[in-house]
Amino acid sequence: MSAKNPFVEAIEAQLDAFARLLTSIEGALDAVCAVIQRGAATHPGDDWRKHQSAEHVEHAIEHLRRLKDGDQSEDHLARATTRLVMALQITCSRETTHNV
């Protein structure tokens, strides 16, 4: 029996850790995915990418304010989280583009 390649073992360990992380936040990811799916139905074509990160952050802050104020008309925490994920993705995409 041959020994495993240390590189392969390291990658497998990282994948296992990532899988455990995803499993531990499954409910949160489901909530964000649901918001994205509902948004895609009314804003087709990755419309969210056309906005600046700051705009998504402002929308997130508004959802958090409504959550803090006790507004239960929608899932403000999931919507705020989704907006922050969008802002982060836009920022990461721009950094990747600028570093090429």
C-alpha angles and dihedrals in degrees: 000000000000124000119251119256109259090226091054091047091052092050091048090051091051092049091050091050091048091049090052090050093050091048091051092054098036095123093052092048090049090053093050091047090051091053091048092049093050090047093049089057092058099029107040126186101044089291090171090070090064091069130080120251090245091060091054090048090052091052090048091052090051091052090049090050090052091047091051090049090056098251108160098177091111140359096280095174093055091045093049091048091049092051091050091049089051091050091049092049092050090049093047092047092052092047090050091049092049093048096054 
